[in-house]
Structures are given as C-alpha cells and as structure tokens.
Amino acid sequence: MGSIFSLIVRVWQIYSPPVVPKSGNALKFGILGAANIATTVLIKPAKSHPEVIVQAVAARDKHRAEIYAKKYGIPQVHDSYEAILDDPSIDAVYIPLPPSLHFEWAMKALTKGKHVLVEKPAVVNSEEATALFGSSLLRKPNAPVLLEAMHHKFQPTWQYFLSLVDRENLEHVHCTTKLPPYIIPENSVQLNPETGGGNLLNLGTYGMSTLRDVFGTEPEECTDCTIRQASLFELSDEGAEATFRFPGGLVGEISSDMRASGLMMPTFNVTVTHKPVQIEDASLAAGQKKLRVRKLHLNNFMMAAAWHRIDIEDEYMIQKSADEHSGVLKRWTKRESKKVYTFNDAGIDQPGEASWISFRHQLEQFVDHVRGRKGSGLWLSNEDSLANAKVIDMAYEKSGLPLRRTSKFVQAEAFT
C-alpha cells in the first residue's frame, strides 16, 4: 500500500510541480513554436527551477501563440521567431519545431548568441550534425550552450543502471521503444519525411543512443535494418528492427515502433546480457569453478520518475574447471530489483526530488552548463550528438530508405 501511495503522490507532483521564487538573474527562455511538447519539456520543469523563466513564445500564427501564452502564463508573445532571437532580454531558446527546421533555427539562434535547447532529433542526418555540432560558433570564447534534448540520459536511474554494466564482459544489448498507435496519428508530421519524420529519427534515436551508452563505444556497422513502411508516407518508416555490430563482435539491437499494437502500453525497456565470468569461491572442491552470467533489465528508462524497475538477474553455475564442456554440476539464479528515483538513492550527492522527471533533470544540467557549474556530470556533448546522427544514417542506409533532405542552410555562407 505504501508503494502505491508513493506512486500516486509522485505522479501528482510530476504533473503539478511546485512554483518557486525566481532569482534576479534567472535565464529567460523563448519558445519557437506553440508546440504541446514544450509544456512537458520546459514550461512545467521551469516552475520548480529558480533560475529559469519562460518569458516569450512565437508561432507562425500569432493568434495561436497568444492563446498558448495565456494558457501557460507566458508574459510575452513575439511576432516571429526572428523577433525572439533579436530580443536582447532572451537568454536561451527551446526549439520544438519539426526536425526539418531544427538546423536552421538552431544556427540562427547560436549566431545571435542564444543558448539552445533543441528537441531531438536535433538534425535529420549526419551532414547537418557535422555543420551544427562542429560549428565554429560553439568554439568561440563564452560560446553559447547547445543541447539536444535526449532527456532520458539525465536521470539518476540511468546513471545507476550504467554503473551496473560490466563493459569488459558485455555480450548483447537490446533496446525496445514502442508506442500504441493513438499517441502518434498516421498523418503526423513525426512520420512525414518532408518534415524530418520517421521512426528511426524519432523513437529509434533513443534506442541507438542507449546502445552506445551501454557499450561505451560506437558501432562498426548496421548489419540489418528491417522497417515497416508508414501507411501514408512511402519513404518513411513507422517501425523498425535494427542490428548493429560493435567492436569485438558484440551485438546491439533495437526494436522501435511509433505505431505498435493498440493493446499495449508505451514501452521503453533495455536488456543487457553479459558473458560468463569466473567468480572466486574458496568453498569450491578441487577441480571446480564458479561462473556467473549477469542479465540487467531496466523497465521504463524513458520516464523513470513516474515508475521504473531495475532487475538484476545473476545465474550461477558450478562446473569442472578442467573441462568447460563437461557439463554443469550445479546451477541457481539470484534475482534482485531496485528503484532509483533520486541521486541520493544512487549514492550520489546531487540535488533532485523523486518527482523530478527527466526533463527537470535535463533543465538542471542545462542551466548548470550555462552558469559554468559542474552539476551532476550527466551531459550530452556535441560530439555525442554527432556520433548518434551517424548511427541513424547507418540504419537508414541499411533499410533502403533515403536519408532526410539536408537543410539548405547547411551551405549558407553565414554558417560556414
């Protein structure tokens, strides 16, 4: 009963975060586009952050922006995206536009000296990634901060899970990201290739990032990628199964589906399997050895603050050490489950509440980087975002689908 009560309280606090007084030098954000996702990624998390104010919004339809601003208590409505970038009182922008527009507006914002939080995928292919994340604007003294919003990486749950991984003895990693079809309509811009849509660029982005985080290295090849075509878009995928070969012959797989069965709940799981490892045990009889095979499973890595579970399954075997093929003398399994809602739960001295969703943790680290503070150490570097874009290209090329069209702004003289 106590765990159910804690769940109810935590979820209530997630959706009704406390409003805290703002500091005199709080970062003022502008939002480019009146997108619903901004409420989850920025507007609600900002309520509990003393150094963040959502100051302004702009949309192609100003009337829509005015309705949006009134609904969410945003003080200013600007006439255009450019007007937000030209406003000297705006310190940072959040870009939740369709992915095909991310590169253009991220570059324009950086040019104006604004810090940028850009929705994932930050770019639609590795050519854009090279131009954006390798921009000279990011290497200048006091350069603005650029962050792709891969929010799941900022949770203490994810950091703790990675601490359980024995990278020297990894064997296989599988990541599943699936949504029921009522969340993303079949005519959504998130599936339209002209707007940078597609499953591999959306949910698949999380899966590929997860594989790279667990292995701690980059895949050498996408060996297979089988897609299910989007019903309304011939050159887009709504589901995919992809396999990657990592150094040492290790295998990582993703199963990603933006329109899975209507009978399922949103699913965000990762399973890690290790090779057998010999364990020292002084109680063993002469000529015997003890082996352990560890399997890790994280259920709901995406929105771990609401609910998650980390399962640790250790299978032990006793066999004759002289002959690995002589058969197992004894076998047993130990299982343990953990939940890590705060950094304190993970034994890390960092701020945070159990009700801080991944986006709140992400915002905390974004502000810390802008302020030059160390923070939790969890971050998504520009190099990491570029590397993930290259892996997404790998998958699309193996699938037979074309890469999404590069923005004309990549070649614009002002951004070279």
N, C-alpha and C positions, 0 to 999 in steps of 0.2 A: 504493500500500500504506500509506503514511504517513497519508493522509486516512482510510482505513478504520480504522486503529489508533486514530487520534484520536477517531473517532466511537464506537468501542467503549468507550474509556476515559471519554469524556464521558457517554455514556448510563449507564454503570455508576455514575459519580459522582452523576448525577441521581437514580438510584434508591437509592443508598447514600451519602447526604450525610454529611460528617464531623460528629462531635458535638464542639462547642466548649464550654469552660467558660462559665458564665453569670455576668454581672455582678451585683453586690449589689442593684442597683435595676432588674433586668430586669422588663419588663412581664409580668404574669401574665394569661394568656388563659383564658377559659371557653368551651366549645363548647356551643351549644344544639342538641342532637340528635346522635345517634350516626351521622352520615352518612359514607358511604365517601369522599365528595369531600373531606372535611376532612383526610384523610391527605395528599392532594396539595397542597391549598391552604395548609394551616397546619402540620400535625404534622411532615412531613418538612422543609419550609423552616425551621421553627423550630430544628431540630437544629443548623444552622450559623450561627444568629444569636445572638450573645452576650447580647442584650438581650430575648430572648423565651423565656418558659417556658409551655408548655401545662399549666395547673395543674388544670383541672377539666372535667368533662363531665356533662351531664344529658340524659335522654331520657324519653319518655313511659313507657317500660318500664325501670324501674331496673335490672332484671337484665341487660337488653341493654347498658345503659350500663356496668355492672360488667365485663361481658365485653370491651367496647370499651376500657375504661380499662386493663385487664390486658394486652390485646393490644398497646397502643401506649404503655404506660408512663406513663399519666396518673395523677398522685398522688391526686386526689380525685374522688369521684362524689357529686354532689348529688341531692337527692330530686326536684327540679323545676327548670324554667327560672328560676322566680322566686327559688329559693334561690341560684342562681348570681348573679343580679342583686343580691341582698341581701348577698352575701358581700363585706365591705369589702376583702378581700385581692385580689379580682379587679379588674384594671385595664381589661380590654378583653374583648369577646366577639366570637366569629365565629358568624354565623348562616347555616347551610346548610339551613334548613328549606324546605319547599315555598314557592314565591313568594307564595302567598296569605297566608302567615303572616309574611312579611318586615316589612311595615309595622308590624304590632302589636308585634313583639318588638324591632325597631329603636327604636321610640318609647319603649317601656318601658325599654330599656337606656339610652338617652340621658337619660331622666328620672332614672335612678339615677346619672348622671354617668359611665357607662361609655363608653369609646371603642368604636366599632362598625365591624367589617368584615363587610359583608353580601353574601352571594352574589348574583350577577346572575341575573335582573333584580331589582334592589333593590325594585321595586314592580311592580304589574300594570297600571297605567295612569297617565296624567299627573295625574289628580286626587290619587292617592296621592303622586305625586312632588312636587307642589306643597306638600302638607301636610308631607311628611317633609323634603325638602331646603330648604324655606322655613321650617322650624320656628324659633321664637324660641329654642329650646334651643341652637341652633347659633350664635347671635349673642351669647350672654352672655359676659362675661369668663371666660377659661380654659375655654371651651366644649369639650366632648368632640369628638374627631375622628370623622367619619363617612365611610366609603369604600365605594363599590360595587365589587365585585371584578371589574373589567374588566381582567384581568391582562395581556392582550397589549400594552396601552399602555405598560407599564413596561419593556419590553425595549430594550436598546440597538439591536437590529436594527430595531425600529420607528422609533426616533428617527432613525437613519441614513437609513432609507428615505424618511421625510418630508423630510429635508434635500435629497433629490434632486428633489423635486417643485417645478416652476415654476408656482406658483398663478396667476400673471398670464396664463399661456398654456395653462391646462388646457382640455381638451375633453371627456373622458369618463373615468369610473372604473367599474370592475366588480369586485365582491367575490363570491367563491364560498366558501360554508361548507357542507360536506356530510359526513355520517356514514353508514357502512354500517348496515344495519338491526339487526345483532346487538348494537350498543352500547346502543341505547335500545329496550326492548321496546315493542310496540304498546299494552300496557296500562299503561305507565309514568305516574307522576304528572306527569312532564315533558310529557305530552301531554294530561292531563286539565284541561279548562277550569276545573273547580271548585277545583283546587289552583293555579291560575295557570299552567297548562301551555299549550304551543303553540309551534310552530316559530319564529314571528316574535318571540316573547318570549324564546326560547332562543338558537338559533344566529343568527336574524335580528338579534338585538340587536348582535352583533359586527359584522355586515355594515353596519348603519346607522351605528354608531359609526365604522367605518372610512371610510365615505364622507364623513362630517362632518369627520373628522380631515384627510383629503386635501384636500378643498375648502376647509377652514378657515372654513366658514360653514354656515348652516342651509338645508335645502331649503325651497322655497316651496310645493311641492305633491307629493304622491304621485300620479303620473299614471296608474299602473296597478299592480295587485297581484292576481296570479292564484295561488290556493292549491290545494293538493291536500289534500283532507279526510283527517283521521286516520281509520283504519278503525274504531276503537271509540268515537270521540267525535265526534258530529255537528257540534258547534260549535267544533271545534279543527282546526288545520292541522298537517300533518306536513312539508309542503314548500311553498315559495313562490318566486315570481319577482316582484320589485317594481322599479318605475322611479320615480325622483324627479327633479323639475326644480329645479335650483339657480339662484341669481341669474345673470343674463347668458345664460339659456337653456342652461346646461350640464346634462349628464345624468349621473346616477349610477344604477347598477343593482346589485341583489343577487340572487344565486341561492342559496337556503338550503334544506337538506333534512336532516331528522333521521333519515330512513329511506330513504336512497338505495340504489343498487344494491349487492347483496351482493358484487359482484366488485370493488368499488373500495376504495381505502384512504381514511381520513379526509383530507379536502381542505380547505385553508384558504389561498386564494390571492387576491391583489388585483392588478389590472392598471390602469395609469394611462396614458392617451394624451394627448399634448399637441398643440396646434395647430402648424402650420408656423411656424418662427421664422427670420428672416433672420440669417445669420452673416456677419460681416465677413471678407473674404478678399482681401488685396491682390494675390494672384496671378491673379485673375479678369480675363478680357478685358473690354474696354469693352462696356457694354450687357448684362452678365451679372450674375446674383445667385445667391447660395448660400443654400439653405434647409435647415433641419434639422427633422425630426419625431422627437421622443423618445417612446419607449414604455418604461415601467417595469413590472416584474413581480416580485412577491415570493411565492415559493412557501413555504408553511407559516408564515404570520405568527403563528399561534396558539401553537405550541410550538417556537419558533425555536431554542431551546437544544439540542434533540435534533438537528435538522438543518434547514437552510433554504438558499435561494439567492435572491439579488437579481440579476435580469437587467436590464441597461441596453442598449436597442437604439436606436441613432441611425441614422435613414435620411436621407441627404444627397441633395440634388438641385441641379443647376445648370440654370438656365433664363434666358431673355432677360428682363431687368428691365423692358423697355418693355411687355411683353405677358404677363400672367400665364397666359394661355390658349394661348400659342404652343407649348406642349409642353416636355417635359424634355429637355435636351441631354445630361445625364449623371445617373446615379443609382447610389448604392452604400450599403452598410449596414455599420456597425461594431457589434460586439457585445462586451459585457464582463459578467462575472459577479463578484459579491462576496459575501463571507460576513462577518458582523459578530457575533461571539459575546460580546464584552465591550465596555464603554465605551471602553477603550483602543483597540480595533480601530476605533472610530468617531472616534478623536481627542479623546475626552472624558475628563477626569481625574475619574473616579468609581470607587468600589470595585465589585468584581464578579469572578466567575470564569466561565470558559467553561461550567461545569456549573451555573451558576445559572439555573434555569428562570424563566419569567415570574412564577411565584408567589413565588419567593425575592426577585426584584427588587421585586415589589409589597410584600412584607413589609418590606423595607428602607426603602421610602419611607413606609410607614405608621408605622413606628417613628420615622423622622426627623420626620414631621409632629407626632407626639405629643410629641417632645422639643423641638420648635421649631427643628429644623435645616433648612437649605435643601435638602439632598440633591441628587438629580440634576436636579430641576426637573420631572420627569415626575410628573404627578398627574392625577386625575380629580376636578374640582371638583364641588361640589353643583349649580352652575348647569349644568355639562355633563351630569350625570346627568338633571337635569330636562329639558333640551333633547332628550336622546335618547329619553326616555319620550314626549315629544310626537310625535316622528317615528314611533315604534312605533304610537301611536294613529292617526296618519295612514294607515299601511299597513293596519291592521285595518279602519279605516272604509272604505277603498277596496276591500278584499277582500270586504266584505259580512258579515264575521263580527262578532259583538258584542264590545265591549271586555270584559275580565275584570272580575268584580264587585269593586267598591271595598270595602275592609275597613270594618266598622262602627266601627273605632277612629278613622277619619278624623274623625268627628263627635264623638268623645268629648271632653267638656269639659276633661279633664286635659291634652289635647294641642293645644288651640287657643290 
